[in-house]
């Protein structure tokens, strides 16, 4: 900092503890505490590092295609050698078949659930109608039912499992 210019040159890093600078928010002069001066020093260091070119690219691991190794190892190495070779079957036909199978299973469970609901409506007892309106009553009735009876709760649990499996395909 020269004697003719009372304002330190921040860009050149001439800010030191106890030096005077102009506050950017007001025209009053203030003294920088040592903590802020170290900030300006760190900023100067960062700027000098930012102008340097640093190679941070990851070097790829390249496998050599060896003819002595036959099988999936050499085939995988070959397919990985160029992005245009990365073509794989999606087994669309098989996915479609599995989706149709799961849809049919869900359709059967939906029909069974509707029959269970219709039975409860037709029976007409207050307890059976409450089962249609309250999950709590329905689960209590399912606990009382014999193990071999397919209750609405059992059907809904099976539907949940099938839907989860259907969603994963």
C-alpha positions in Angstrom: 0.0 0.0 0.0 1.5 3.3 -1.0 1.3 6.5 1.0 -0.7 8.4 -1.7 -3.5 5.8 -1.8 -5.1 5.3 1.6 -7.3 2.4 0.2 -5.6 -1.0 0.3 -5.7 -3.0 -2.9 -7.8 -6.1 -2.0 -7.2 -7.8 -5.4 -3.4 -7.7 -4.8 -3.8 -9.0 -1.3 -2.5 -5.9 0.5 -5.0 -6.2 3.3 -3.3 -7.0 6.6 -4.4 -6.9 10.2 -4.9 -3.4 11.4 -5.0 -1.9 7.9 -7.7 0.7 6.9 -10.2 0.1 4.1 -13.4 1.6 2.9 -16.6 -0.1 3.9 -18.6 -1.0 0.8 -21.9 -0.3 2.6 -20.9 3.2 3.9 -18.2 5.7 3.2 -16.8 5.4 6.7 -13.3 3.9 7.2 -13.0 0.8 9.5 -10.2 -1.4 10.7 -10.2 -5.1 9.7 -9.8 -7.5 12.6 -7.2 -10.3 12.2 -9.9 -12.9 11.5 -11.2 -11.0 8.5 -7.7 -10.4 7.3 -7.0 -14.1 7.3 -10.2 -14.5 5.3 -8.8 -12.1 2.6 -5.6 -14.0 2.6 -7.4 -17.3 2.1 -9.5 -15.7 -0.6 -6.3 -14.6 -2.4 -4.9 -18.1 -2.1 -8.1 -19.6 -3.5 -8.0 -17.2 -6.4 -4.5 -18.1 -7.3 -5.3 -21.8 -7.2 -8.5 -21.3 -9.2 -6.4 -19.9 -12.2 -4.2 -23.0 -12.3 -5.4 -25.9 -14.4 -5.9 -29.1 -12.4 -6.7 -32.4 -14.1 -9.3 -34.0 -12.0 -10.7 -36.4 -14.7 -10.8 -40.0 -13.7 -8.7 -42.3 -15.8 -10.8 -45.2 -17.1 -9.7 -48.7 -16.5 -9.3 -50.4 -19.9 -9.4 -54.2 -20.1 -7.4 -55.9 -22.8 -9.3 -58.2 -25.1 -7.5 -61.5 -24.9 -8.4 -64.2 -27.3 -7.2 -67.0 -24.9 -10.1 -66.3 -22.6 -13.3 -67.4 -24.2 -16.8 -67.0 -22.8 -18.6 -64.2 -20.9 -15.4 -62.6 -19.7 -14.1 -61.8 -23.3 -17.6 -61.1 -24.6 -18.2 -58.5 -21.8 -14.8 -57.0 -22.5 -15.7 -56.7 -26.2 -19.1 -55.2 -25.5 -17.6 -52.7 -23.1 -15.0 -51.6 -25.7 -17.4 -49.2 -27.5 -20.8 -47.7 -26.4 -22.3 -48.7 -29.8 -21.8 -52.4 -28.8 -23.8 -51.9 -25.5 -27.0 -53.4 -26.9 -29.0 -55.8 -24.8 -32.3 -57.5 -25.1 -35.0 -56.0 -22.9 -37.1 -59.2 -23.1 -40.2 -57.2 -23.9 -42.3 -60.2 -24.9 -41.5 -61.9 -21.6 -42.2 -58.8 -19.6 -45.5 -58.5 -21.3 -46.4 -62.1 -20.5 -45.5 -61.6 -16.9 -47.5 -58.4 -16.7 -50.6 -60.1 -18.3 -50.3 -63.0 -15.8 -50.1 -60.7 -12.8 -53.0 -58.6 -14.2 -55.1 -61.8 -14.4 -54.2 -62.9 -10.9 -55.1 -59.4 -9.6 -58.4 -59.5 -11.6 -59.3 -62.8 -9.9 -58.5 -61.4 -6.5 -60.6 -58.3 -7.3 -63.5 -60.5 -8.2 -63.1 -62.5 -5.0 -63.0 -59.3 -3.0 -66.2 -58.1 -4.7 -67.9 -61.4 -3.9 -66.9 -61.1 -0.2 -68.3 -57.6 -0.1 -71.6 -58.7 -1.8 -71.9 -61.6 0.7 -71.6 -59.2 3.6 -74.2 -56.9 2.1 -76.7 -59.8 1.4 -76.3 -61.4 4.8 -77.7 -58.2 6.3 -76.4 -58.6 9.8 -75.2 -55.4 11.5 -71.8 -57.0 12.4 -71.2 -57.9 8.7 -72.2 -54.5 7.5 -69.8 -52.9 10.0 -67.0 -55.0 8.5 -67.6 -53.2 5.2 -67.4 -49.8 6.9 -64.5 -50.3 9.3 -61.1 -51.9 8.9 -61.0 -52.4 12.7 -64.2 -54.4 12.7 -63.1 -56.3 9.6 -59.8 -57.3 11.1 -61.5 -58.4 14.3 -63.9 -60.6 12.4 -61.0 -62.1 10.4 -59.2 -63.1 13.7 -62.4 -64.9 14.8 -62.8 -66.7 11.5 -61.4 -70.2 11.1 -58.0 -70.5 9.3 -59.4 -72.1 6.2 -61.9 -69.3 5.5 -60.8 -66.6 3.0 -61.6 -63.3 4.8 -61.5 -59.9 3.2 -58.4 -59.1 5.2 -56.6 -62.2 3.8 -57.7 -61.3 0.3 -56.5 -57.7 0.7 -53.1 -58.8 2.0 -52.7 -61.1 -1.0 -53.7 -58.2 -3.3 -51.1 -56.0 -1.7 -48.4 -58.6 -2.3 -49.4 -59.1 -5.9 -49.6 -55.3 -6.6 -46.1 -54.9 -5.1 -44.8 -57.7 -7.3 -46.7 -56.2 -10.3 -45.1 -52.8 -9.7 -41.6 -54.2 -9.7 -41.8 -55.6 -13.3 
